[in-house]
Amino acid sequence: MPTVISTDVLIVGAGVAGLWLNARLRRLGYSTVLVERASLGGEQTLKSQGIIHGGAKYALHGALTGASEAIADMPRRWREALAGNGELDLAGVRLLSEAHYLWSPGTLAGNLTSFFASKAVRGRVDQVKGEQLPPALQDRAFKGKVYRLAELVIDVPSLLNKLAELAGDSLLAAETIEPLNDNGELAGLRVDGREIRAQRVVLSAGAGNAALLEALGLSQPAMQRRPLHMVMAKGASLKPLYAHCLGGGPKPRITVTSHPAADGQWVWYLGGDLAEADGVAREPEAQIAAAKKEVGNLLPWIDLSQVRWATVRIDRAEPAQSGLVRPDNAFLAEQQRLLVGWPTKLALAPDFSDRVLANLERDGIKPAGLAALPDLPRPPMALPVWEQLLP
């Protein structure tokens, strides 16, 4: 006889959205099972830059967008969790930087004046100079201006390890996932022969949601993919830098985060406009050449001669939007017992869990209490992309 498991909430997809939701539900007393077909955080989560955005970069020209408002409270919620007194206890997760920075390589453009006065950033942006500058910008040749944002940068591998610890015995590695129906309605999922019955099934598998929906015979909610072509640089000459470099357009010219490699060196992870439209169209060699030129122009005092380079392509999976625009909030769609969603950004994982909890509360689904699960095969932890490509 196949194993039968009953649980309050069955979650598929162990990126940051699924892991955060799982930990939050368990803390509230709900029984959960979290299914993952590959590795923990191995797709979009570990390929993110770890920035807990507060909306600043979405208001670069003073226009306070819906995204600016929706994400504004995320740094506070993450700080509380990292301090051990928030909705989750994430004490022990490594914080790479207490702040992210806006960096202008020359004089600020006139149209940025309204940005500094906007509601999105008022009281949360301070100019820094001298020893307060990020280490990579502490050079006599640097002539730009730098502004400190109240946005954290976290070590994503450390975050995933903590969330996996909070998951307890609820994690389940899977190969095959099939619908489990009663009288034509979804009652749970059959995972490698195990029947898992749940009051709610949540799909939080990022790009994997599309295939899961197809397996369930559904075409909605529709998903879009917005591609990126990120660049990584690793070398002894690189010092920590966490900053958006401002350009003339509405997006950062380049966004840099720095990540500790296993061998003690720093890896620069480069996104922003560099990684978007033109960058997506380039082959890896051409993208690396463009990144070298950009870094050389912006930071000419840094010796790049011994730096090693690699690129990684990412498909940001999101709910379909008109014109492939970026969604403002986490997203959740409902269809009877099935909930399907995307956080749309690492920082919005708490917002995603809010939406699931609101559904449970509305429908009167109360925690049944944590119960011991059978010994389940556990999915492996993913290896950071820079360790894979720049060992």
Disulfide bonds with the S-S distance in Angstrom:
none
